[in-house]
Structure formats: C-alpha cells, structure tokens
C-alpha cells in the first residue's frame, strides 16, 4: 500500500485508510504511539494506562533524582 505525504499547514502528514484504523482498533481522536526502526515507522494504539504510569514515574524520578543517583553509585 502506497500513501502520499501531504502538506498540512507548516507540517507534513499522511492519511491512514479506515480499514487500517479499524484493524488497529482506533478512530479519529484516539492517540497512537509512533516509533521508528531504521527506515520504518511503526504505529500502535496508545496504552492510556501505560502513559499515565510513565508520567507518574517521570515525576517521581525528577523529584528524587539526587537520591536515585546516590543509589546507583
């Protein structure tokens, strides 16, 4: 399947076909994660629980960065 990159304002984007979105279990307004592996782009449905937990972990690490650094020594 070939998809054309389109100009969207000052950015560029792609249109994802509905059948692909249906297979991923996402719809307009949902969040997806994007990673890259060499010359490949990988899209996946976002895991809201994981994102929430990661946010808490980042706050914890920022708050206790000195203690965590001492523990790592």
N, CA, C and O atoms as a CHARMM CRD file, in Angstrom:
* protein
*
  292
    1    1 UNK  N      0.84700  -1.16900   0.00000 PROA 1      0.00000
    2    1 UNK  CA     0.00000   0.00000   0.00000 PROA 1      0.00000
    3    1 UNK  C      0.90000   1.24100   0.00000 PROA 1      0.00000
    4    1 UNK  O      1.74200   1.39400   0.88400 PROA 1      0.00000
    5    2 UNK  N      0.73100   2.09300  -0.94900 PROA 2      0.00000
    6    2 UNK  CA     1.48900   3.34200  -1.01800 PROA 2      0.00000
    7    2 UNK  C      0.60700   4.48900  -0.54900 PROA 2      0.00000
    8    2 UNK  O     -0.55900   4.58200  -0.93200 PROA 2      0.00000
    9    3 UNK  N      1.16500   5.35700   0.27900 PROA 3      0.00000
   10    3 UNK  CA     0.45500   6.52000   0.80600 PROA 3      0.00000
   11    3 UNK  C      1.30100   7.74200   0.50900 PROA 3      0.00000
   12    3 UNK  O      2.52200   7.70100   0.65900 PROA 3      0.00000
   13    4 UNK  N      0.66600   8.83600   0.08600 PROA 4      0.00000
   14    4 UNK  CA     1.37200  10.06300  -0.24900 PROA 4      0.00000
   15    4 UNK  C      1.48300  10.96600   0.97400 PROA 4      0.00000
   16    4 UNK  O      0.51100  11.15300   1.70600 PROA 4      0.00000
   17    5 UNK  N      2.66400  11.52000   1.18900 PROA 5      0.00000
   18    5 UNK  CA     2.86500  12.50600   2.25600 PROA 5      0.00000
   19    5 UNK  C      2.30800  13.83200   1.74500 PROA 5      0.00000
   20    5 UNK  O      2.63600  14.26700   0.64100 PROA 5      0.00000
   21    6 UNK  N      1.46500  14.46800   2.55400 PROA 6      0.00000
   22    6 UNK  CA     0.78300  15.70400   2.15100 PROA 6      0.00000
   23    6 UNK  C      1.19200  16.87300   3.03900 PROA 6      0.00000
   24    6 UNK  O      1.54700  16.68100   4.20200 PROA 6      0.00000
   25    7 UNK  N      1.14200  18.04900   2.50600 PROA 7      0.00000
   26    7 UNK  CA     1.40700  19.27300   3.25100 PROA 7      0.00000
   27    7 UNK  C      0.16900  19.60000   4.08500 PROA 7      0.00000
   28    7 UNK  O     -0.94000  19.67200   3.55600 PROA 7      0.00000
   29    8 UNK  N      0.36400  19.79600   5.39600 PROA 8      0.00000
   30    8 UNK  CA    -0.72000  20.15300   6.31000 PROA 8      0.00000
   31    8 UNK  C     -0.24300  21.34700   7.12200 PROA 8      0.00000
   32    8 UNK  O      0.46500  21.17200   8.11400 PROA 8      0.00000
   33    9 UNK  N     -0.61600  22.55100   6.72200 PROA 9      0.00000
   34    9 UNK  CA    -0.13100  23.76000   7.38100 PROA 9      0.00000
   35    9 UNK  C      1.37500  23.85600   7.22100 PROA 9      0.00000
   36    9 UNK  O      1.88600  23.79000   6.10300 PROA 9      0.00000
   37   10 UNK  N      2.09600  24.01100   8.33600 PROA 10     0.00000
   38   10 UNK  CA     3.55400  24.06600   8.30200 PROA 10     0.00000
   39   10 UNK  C      4.17700  22.68900   8.47700 PROA 10     0.00000
   40   10 UNK  O      5.39900  22.56100   8.55400 PROA 10     0.00000
   41   11 UNK  N      3.33800  21.65700   8.54100 PROA 11     0.00000
   42   11 UNK  CA     3.81900  20.29400   8.75700 PROA 11     0.00000
   43   11 UNK  C      3.51900  19.43400   7.53800 PROA 11     0.00000
   44   11 UNK  O      3.01000  19.90900   6.52400 PROA 11     0.00000
   45   12 UNK  N      3.84300  18.17900   7.66600 PROA 12     0.00000
   46   12 UNK  CA     3.50000  17.20900   6.64100 PROA 12     0.00000
   47   12 UNK  C      2.86100  16.02500   7.32400 PROA 12     0.00000
   48   12 UNK  O      3.16600  15.74700   8.48300 PROA 12     0.00000
   49   13 UNK  N      1.97600  15.31500   6.63400 PROA 13     0.00000
   50   13 UNK  CA     1.27500  14.20500   7.26000 PROA 13     0.00000
   51   13 UNK  C      0.79300  13.20100   6.24600 PROA 13     0.00000
   52   13 UNK  O      0.98000  13.36400   5.04000 PROA 13     0.00000
   53   14 UNK  N      0.17300  12.16300   6.75300 PROA 14     0.00000
   54   14 UNK  CA    -0.39100  11.12000   5.89600 PROA 14     0.00000
   55   14 UNK  C     -1.83600  10.88000   6.31000 PROA 14     0.00000
   56   14 UNK  O     -2.22900  11.17800   7.43800 PROA 14     0.00000
   57   15 UNK  N     -2.60900  10.34500   5.39700 PROA 15     0.00000
   58   15 UNK  CA    -3.96400   9.91000   5.68300 PROA 15     0.00000
   59   15 UNK  C     -3.90700   8.38900   5.84400 PROA 15     0.00000
   60   15 UNK  O     -3.44600   7.68000   4.94900 PROA 15     0.00000
   61   16 UNK  N     -4.37800   7.89600   6.99000 PROA 16     0.00000
   62   16 UNK  CA    -4.36400   6.45600   7.24800 PROA 16     0.00000
   63   16 UNK  C     -5.72400   5.90300   6.83200 PROA 16     0.00000
   64   16 UNK  O     -6.75300   6.36900   7.32100 PROA 16     0.00000
   65   17 UNK  N     -5.74400   4.92300   5.94500 PROA 17     0.00000
   66   17 UNK  CA    -7.02500   4.36400   5.48400 PROA 17     0.00000
   67   17 UNK  C     -7.85400   3.78900   6.63300 PROA 17     0.00000
   68   17 UNK  O     -7.30800   3.25500   7.59800 PROA 17     0.00000
   69   18 UNK  N     -9.18200   3.90500   6.51700 PROA 18     0.00000
   70   18 UNK  CA   -10.09800   3.47200   7.56200 PROA 18     0.00000
   71   18 UNK  C     -9.93800   1.99400   7.89100 PROA 18     0.00000
   72   18 UNK  O    -10.02100   1.62300   9.06100 PROA 18     0.00000
   73   19 UNK  N     -9.71300   1.14100   6.90100 PROA 19     0.00000
   74   19 UNK  CA    -9.57800  -0.28500   7.20200 PROA 19     0.00000
   75   19 UNK  C     -8.34500  -0.56100   8.07000 PROA 19     0.00000
   76   19 UNK  O     -8.36100  -1.48700   8.88000 PROA 19     0.00000
   77   20 UNK  N     -7.28600   0.22600   7.91300 PROA 20     0.00000
   78   20 UNK  CA    -6.09300   0.07700   8.75400 PROA 20     0.00000
   79   20 UNK  C     -6.41700   0.52600  10.17500 PROA 20     0.00000
   80   20 UNK  O     -6.03500  -0.13600  11.14000 PROA 20     0.00000
   81   21 UNK  N     -7.12500   1.65500  10.30500 PROA 21     0.00000
   82   21 UNK  CA    -7.51600   2.13900  11.63000 PROA 21     0.00000
   83   21 UNK  C     -8.41500   1.12600  12.33400 PROA 21     0.00000
   84   21 UNK  O     -8.28100   0.89800  13.53600 PROA 21     0.00000
   85   22 UNK  N     -9.33800   0.51700  11.57600 PROA 22     0.00000
   86   22 UNK  CA   -10.22700  -0.49900  12.15900 PROA 22     0.00000
   87   22 UNK  C     -9.42800  -1.68900  12.67400 PROA 22     0.00000
   88   22 UNK  O     -9.71400  -2.19600  13.75900 PROA 22     0.00000
   89   23 UNK  N     -8.43300  -2.14200  11.92000 PROA 23     0.00000
   90   23 UNK  CA    -7.61100  -3.27600  12.35600 PROA 23     0.00000
   91   23 UNK  C     -6.82000  -2.92300  13.61500 PROA 23     0.00000
   92   23 UNK  O     -6.58400  -3.78000  14.46600 PROA 23     0.00000
   93   24 UNK  N     -6.40500  -1.63500  13.73000 PROA 24     0.00000
   94   24 UNK  CA    -5.66100  -1.19400  14.91900 PROA 24     0.00000
   95   24 UNK  C     -6.58800  -0.97100  16.10500 PROA 24     0.00000
   96   24 UNK  O     -6.13300  -0.91300  17.24700 PROA 24     0.00000
   97   25 UNK  N     -7.88900  -0.84500  15.84100 PROA 25     0.00000
   98   25 UNK  CA    -8.84800  -0.58700  16.91000 PROA 25     0.00000
   99   25 UNK  C     -8.85300   0.85200  17.37000 PROA 25     0.00000
  100   25 UNK  O     -9.12700   1.13000  18.53700 PROA 25     0.00000
  101   26 UNK  N     -8.54800   1.78200  16.45700 PROA 26     0.00000
  102   26 UNK  CA    -8.54400   3.20800  16.80000 PROA 26     0.00000
  103   26 UNK  C     -9.47500   3.95700  15.86100 PROA 26     0.00000
  104   26 UNK  O     -9.84900   3.46500  14.79600 PROA 26     0.00000
  105   27 UNK  N     -9.84000   5.17400  16.29200 PROA 27     0.00000
  106   27 UNK  CA   -10.70700   6.01900  15.48400 PROA 27     0.00000
  107   27 UNK  C    -10.23900   7.46500  15.62300 PROA 27     0.00000
  108   27 UNK  O     -9.32900   7.74900  16.40200 PROA 27     0.00000
  109   28 UNK  N    -10.84200   8.36400  14.88800 PROA 28     0.00000
  110   28 UNK  CA   -10.48000   9.78200  14.94100 PROA 28     0.00000
  111   28 UNK  C    -10.53900  10.27400  16.38400 PROA 28     0.00000
  112   28 UNK  O    -11.52000  10.02900  17.08500 PROA 28     0.00000
  113   29 UNK  N     -9.50500  10.96000  16.82400 PROA 29     0.00000
  114   29 UNK  CA    -9.43500  11.49600  18.18000 PROA 29     0.00000
  115   29 UNK  C     -8.65400  10.62100  19.14300 PROA 29     0.00000
  116   29 UNK  O     -8.22100  11.09900  20.19200 PROA 29     0.00000
  117   30 UNK  N     -8.46300   9.33600  18.81000 PROA 30     0.00000
  118   30 UNK  CA    -7.67100   8.45100  19.65900 PROA 30     0.00000
  119   30 UNK  C     -6.18800   8.77800  19.50500 PROA 30     0.00000
  120   30 UNK  O     -5.76900   9.34700  18.49700 PROA 30     0.00000
  121   31 UNK  N     -5.40600   8.41400  20.50900 PROA 31     0.00000
  122   31 UNK  CA    -3.96400   8.61700  20.43300 PROA 31     0.00000
  123   31 UNK  C     -3.28800   7.33300  19.99200 PROA 31     0.00000
  124   31 UNK  O     -3.71300   6.23600  20.35500 PROA 31     0.00000
  125   32 UNK  N     -2.23500   7.48000  19.20800 PROA 32     0.00000
  126   32 UNK  CA    -1.40500   6.34700  18.81400 PROA 32     0.00000
  127   32 UNK  C      0.03800   6.69200  19.13600 PROA 32     0.00000
  128   32 UNK  O      0.39300   7.86600  19.24600 PROA 32     0.00000
  129   33 UNK  N      0.86000   5.68100  19.28500 PROA 33     0.00000
  130   33 UNK  CA     2.28600   5.91500  19.50300 PROA 33     0.00000
  131   33 UNK  C      3.02300   5.65100  18.19700 PROA 33     0.00000
  132   33 UNK  O      2.62600   4.79400  17.40700 PROA 33     0.00000
  133   34 UNK  N      4.08900   6.39100  17.98500 PROA 34     0.00000
  134   34 UNK  CA     4.89100   6.22800  16.78500 PROA 34     0.00000
  135   34 UNK  C      6.33900   6.01400  17.18700 PROA 34     0.00000
  136   34 UNK  O      6.89500   6.79000  17.96300 PROA 34     0.00000
  137   35 UNK  N      6.94500   4.96400  16.66200 PROA 35     0.00000
  138   35 UNK  CA     8.36400   4.72100  16.85500 PROA 35     0.00000
  139   35 UNK  C      8.96700   4.47600  15.48800 PROA 35     0.00000
  140   35 UNK  O      8.25500   4.22100  14.51700 PROA 35     0.00000
  141   36 UNK  N     10.27300   4.55500  15.42100 PROA 36     0.00000
  142   36 UNK  CA    10.93100   4.27700  14.14600 PROA 36     0.00000
  143   36 UNK  C     12.02400   3.23700  14.37400 PROA 36     0.00000
  144   36 UNK  O     12.64500   3.17300  15.43500 PROA 36     0.00000
  145   37 UNK  N     12.23000   2.44200  13.35800 PROA 37     0.00000
  146   37 UNK  CA    13.24500   1.39600  13.38800 PROA 37     0.00000
  147   37 UNK  C     13.96000   1.45500  12.04900 PROA 37     0.00000
  148   37 UNK  O     13.50900   0.87900  11.06000 PROA 37     0.00000
  149   38 UNK  N     15.07900   2.16000  12.03400 PROA 38     0.00000
  150   38 UNK  CA    15.78900   2.34700  10.76600 PROA 38     0.00000
  151   38 UNK  C     14.93700   3.16800   9.82100 PROA 38     0.00000
  152   38 UNK  O     14.61400   4.32000  10.11200 PROA 38     0.00000
  153   39 UNK  N     14.57300   2.58700   8.69700 PROA 39     0.00000
  154   39 UNK  CA    13.77100   3.31500   7.71400 PROA 39     0.00000
  155   39 UNK  C     12.28300   2.98300   7.82300 PROA 39     0.00000
  156   39 UNK  O     11.52100   3.26900   6.90000 PROA 39     0.00000
  157   40 UNK  N     11.85900   2.38000   8.94300 PROA 40     0.00000
  158   40 UNK  CA    10.45700   2.00200   9.14400 PROA 40     0.00000
  159   40 UNK  C      9.82900   2.88400  10.21900 PROA 40     0.00000
  160   40 UNK  O     10.48300   3.25000  11.19500 PROA 40     0.00000
  161   41 UNK  N      8.56000   3.21900  10.02900 PROA 41     0.00000
  162   41 UNK  CA     7.76500   3.91300  11.03200 PROA 41     0.00000
  163   41 UNK  C      6.74500   2.91300  11.54800 PROA 41     0.00000
  164   41 UNK  O      6.05500   2.26500  10.76100 PROA 41     0.00000
  165   42 UNK  N      6.64400   2.78400  12.87600 PROA 42     0.00000
  166   42 UNK  CA     5.74300   1.81900  13.49000 PROA 42     0.00000
  167   42 UNK  C      4.68500   2.58400  14.28300 PROA 42     0.00000
  168   42 UNK  O      5.01400   3.36300  15.17800 PROA 42     0.00000
  169   43 UNK  N      3.41500   2.35800  13.94900 PROA 43     0.00000
  170   43 UNK  CA     2.29800   2.97500  14.64500 PROA 43     0.00000
  171   43 UNK  C      1.58000   1.91500  15.46100 PROA 43     0.00000
  172   43 UNK  O      1.38700   0.79200  14.99600 PROA 43     0.00000
  173   44 UNK  N      1.18000   2.27400  16.69100 PROA 44     0.00000
  174   44 UNK  CA     0.45000   1.34400  17.54500 PROA 44     0.00000
  175   44 UNK  C     -0.56400   2.12700  18.36500 PROA 44     0.00000
  176   44 UNK  O     -0.35400   3.30000  18.67200 PROA 44     0.00000
  177   45 UNK  N     -1.65700   1.47500  18.71400 PROA 45     0.00000
  178   45 UNK  CA    -2.65400   2.10600  19.57300 PROA 45     0.00000
  179   45 UNK  C     -1.99200   2.44200  20.90600 PROA 45     0.00000
  180   45 UNK  O     -1.28300   1.61500  21.48000 PROA 45     0.00000
  181   46 UNK  N     -2.22700   3.65500  21.39400 PROA 46     0.00000
  182   46 UNK  CA    -1.62200   4.08700  22.66000 PROA 46     0.00000
  183   46 UNK  C     -2.27800   3.36100  23.82200 PROA 46     0.00000
  184   46 UNK  O     -3.48500   3.12000  23.81400 PROA 46     0.00000
  185   47 UNK  N     -1.48600   3.01800  24.81000 PROA 47     0.00000
  186   47 UNK  CA    -1.96500   2.37500  26.02800 PROA 47     0.00000
  187   47 UNK  C     -2.08400   3.46400  27.08600 PROA 47     0.00000
  188   47 UNK  O     -1.08000   3.88400  27.66000 PROA 47     0.00000
  189   48 UNK  N     -3.30700   3.92400  27.34800 PROA 48     0.00000
  190   48 UNK  CA    -3.54400   5.03100  28.27900 PROA 48     0.00000
  191   48 UNK  C     -3.00500   4.75200  29.66600 PROA 48     0.00000
  192   48 UNK  O     -2.44500   5.64500  30.30100 PROA 48     0.00000
  193   49 UNK  N     -3.16600   3.51400  30.15600 PROA 49     0.00000
  194   49 UNK  CA    -2.66400   3.17300  31.48900 PROA 49     0.00000
  195   49 UNK  C     -1.14300   3.29200  31.53900 PROA 49     0.00000
  196   49 UNK  O     -0.58500   3.83000  32.49600 PROA 49     0.00000
  197   50 UNK  N     -0.48200   2.78900  30.50500 PROA 50     0.00000
  198   50 UNK  CA     0.98100   2.86000  30.46900 PROA 50     0.00000
  199   50 UNK  C      1.44600   4.30800  30.44300 PROA 50     0.00000
  200   50 UNK  O      2.37000   4.67600  31.16900 PROA 50     0.00000
  201   51 UNK  N      0.81000   5.13800  29.60900 PROA 51     0.00000
  202   51 UNK  CA     1.19100   6.54900  29.52100 PROA 51     0.00000
  203   51 UNK  C      1.00600   7.25300  30.86500 PROA 51     0.00000
  204   51 UNK  O      1.84000   8.06600  31.26300 PROA 51     0.00000
  205   52 UNK  N     -0.08400   6.94100  31.55800 PROA 52     0.00000
  206   52 UNK  CA    -0.33000   7.54500  32.87000 PROA 52     0.00000
  207   52 UNK  C      0.74200   7.11100  33.86600 PROA 52     0.00000
  208   52 UNK  O      1.26900   7.93200  34.61700 PROA 52     0.00000
  209   53 UNK  N      1.06200   5.82200  33.86900 PROA 53     0.00000
  210   53 UNK  CA     2.07700   5.30200  34.78000 PROA 53     0.00000
  211   53 UNK  C      3.45200   5.88000  34.46000 PROA 53     0.00000
  212   53 UNK  O      4.22500   6.18700  35.36800 PROA 53     0.00000
  213   54 UNK  N      3.75300   6.02700  33.18600 PROA 54     0.00000
  214   54 UNK  CA     5.03100   6.60700  32.79000 PROA 54     0.00000
  215   54 UNK  C      5.13400   8.05100  33.25600 PROA 54     0.00000
  216   54 UNK  O      6.20100   8.49000  33.68500 PROA 54     0.00000
  217   55 UNK  N      4.04900   8.78500  33.17600 PROA 55     0.00000
  218   55 UNK  CA     4.02900  10.16800  33.66400 PROA 55     0.00000
  219   55 UNK  C      4.33000  10.24100  35.15200 PROA 55     0.00000
  220   55 UNK  O      5.09100  11.10000  35.59600 PROA 55     0.00000
  221   56 UNK  N      3.73100   9.33800  35.92000 PROA 56     0.00000
  222   56 UNK  CA     3.99600   9.30000  37.36700 PROA 56     0.00000
  223   56 UNK  C      5.45300   8.94000  37.63700 PROA 56     0.00000
  224   56 UNK  O      6.08400   9.51700  38.52200 PROA 56     0.00000
  225   57 UNK  N      5.98800   7.98600  36.87400 PROA 57     0.00000
  226   57 UNK  CA     7.38900   7.58100  37.06300 PROA 57     0.00000
  227   57 UNK  C      8.33200   8.73900  36.75800 PROA 57     0.00000
  228   57 UNK  O      9.31400   8.94500  37.47000 PROA 57     0.00000
  229   58 UNK  N      8.03800   9.49400  35.70100 PROA 58     0.00000
  230   58 UNK  CA     8.89400  10.63400  35.36300 PROA 58     0.00000
  231   58 UNK  C      8.87800  11.69300  36.46200 PROA 58     0.00000
  232   58 UNK  O      9.92000  12.26400  36.78300 PROA 58     0.00000
  233   59 UNK  N      7.70400  11.96200  37.04400 PROA 59     0.00000
  234   59 UNK  CA     7.60900  12.92700  38.14600 PROA 59     0.00000
  235   59 UNK  C      8.40600  12.43000  39.35400 PROA 59     0.00000
  236   59 UNK  O      9.12800  13.20100  39.98600 PROA 59     0.00000
  237   60 UNK  N      8.26900  11.13800  39.67200 PROA 60     0.00000
  238   60 UNK  CA     8.99100  10.53700  40.79400 PROA 60     0.00000
  239   60 UNK  C     10.49500  10.65600  40.57900 PROA 60     0.00000
  240   60 UNK  O     11.22100  11.05600  41.48900 PROA 60     0.00000
  241   61 UNK  N     10.97100  10.31000  39.37800 PROA 61     0.00000
  242   61 UNK  CA    12.41300  10.35600  39.09000 PROA 61     0.00000
  243   61 UNK  C     12.93600  11.78200  39.14900 PROA 61     0.00000
  244   61 UNK  O     14.06100  12.01400  39.59200 PROA 61     0.00000
  245   62 UNK  N     12.12800  12.73800  38.70500 PROA 62     0.00000
  246   62 UNK  CA    12.56500  14.13200  38.76400 PROA 62     0.00000
  247   62 UNK  C     12.63500  14.60800  40.21200 PROA 62     0.00000
  248   62 UNK  O     13.57700  15.30300  40.59500 PROA 62     0.00000
  249   63 UNK  N     11.65200  14.24000  41.00500 PROA 63     0.00000
  250   63 UNK  CA    11.60100  14.66900  42.40200 PROA 63     0.00000
  251   63 UNK  C     12.74500  14.06600  43.21700 PROA 63     0.00000
  252   63 UNK  O     13.31400  14.74200  44.07400 PROA 63     0.00000
  253   64 UNK  N     13.08700  12.80500  42.96100 PROA 64     0.00000
  254   64 UNK  CA    14.08900  12.10100  43.76600 PROA 64     0.00000
  255   64 UNK  C     15.36300  11.78700  42.97700 PROA 64     0.00000
  256   64 UNK  O     16.02700  10.78300  43.23600 PROA 64     0.00000
  257   65 UNK  N     15.69800  12.65100  42.01400 PROA 65     0.00000
  258   65 UNK  CA    16.85800  12.35600  41.15900 PROA 65     0.00000
  259   65 UNK  C     18.16200  12.27100  41.93800 PROA 65     0.00000
  260   65 UNK  O     19.02300  11.46400  41.58900 PROA 65     0.00000
  261   66 UNK  N     18.33700  13.07700  42.98100 PROA 66     0.00000
  262   66 UNK  CA    19.56800  13.02900  43.77600 PROA 66     0.00000
  263   66 UNK  C     19.65500  11.69000  44.51200 PROA 66     0.00000
  264   66 UNK  O     20.70000  11.04000  44.50100 PROA 66     0.00000
  265   67 UNK  N     18.56600  11.28400  45.14500 PROA 67     0.00000
  266   67 UNK  CA    18.56000  10.01300  45.87400 PROA 67     0.00000
  267   67 UNK  C     18.76400   8.83900  44.92100 PROA 67     0.00000
  268   67 UNK  O     19.49200   7.90100  45.24400 PROA 67     0.00000
  269   68 UNK  N     18.13100   8.88000  43.75500 PROA 68     0.00000
  270   68 UNK  CA    18.28700   7.79700  42.78400 PROA 68     0.00000
  271   68 UNK  C     19.72600   7.73000  42.26000 PROA 68     0.00000
  272   68 UNK  O     20.25100   6.64600  42.00800 PROA 68     0.00000
  273   69 UNK  N     20.34900   8.88800  42.10200 PROA 69     0.00000
  274   69 UNK  CA    21.74300   8.91000  41.63700 PROA 69     0.00000
  275   69 UNK  C     22.65200   8.28900  42.70100 PROA 69     0.00000
  276   69 UNK  O     23.55800   7.52300  42.37100 PROA 69     0.00000
  277   70 UNK  N     22.41300   8.61700  43.98300 PROA 70     0.00000
  278   70 UNK  CA    23.20700   8.04100  45.07100 PROA 70     0.00000
  279   70 UNK  C     23.02500   6.52700  45.13100 PROA 70     0.00000
  280   70 UNK  O     23.99100   5.79100  45.33200 PROA 70     0.00000
  281   71 UNK  N     21.78900   6.06100  44.95500 PROA 71     0.00000
  282   71 UNK  CA    21.54200   4.62500  44.97100 PROA 71     0.00000
  283   71 UNK  C     22.24100   3.90600  43.81300 PROA 71     0.00000
  284   71 UNK  O     22.62300   2.74300  43.93800 PROA 71     0.00000
  285   72 UNK  N     22.40300   4.60300  42.69700 PROA 72     0.00000
  286   72 UNK  CA    23.03000   3.99200  41.52600 PROA 72     0.00000
  287   72 UNK  C     24.53500   3.88000  41.67800 PROA 72     0.00000
  288   72 UNK  O     25.16700   3.11100  40.95500 PROA 72     0.00000
  289   73 UNK  N     25.12100   4.62400  42.59400 PROA 73     0.00000
  290   73 UNK  CA    26.58600   4.60800  42.76800 PROA 73     0.00000
  291   73 UNK  C     27.06400   3.35900  43.43900 PROA 73     0.00000
  292   73 UNK  O     28.26500   3.19600  43.65600 PROA 73     0.00000
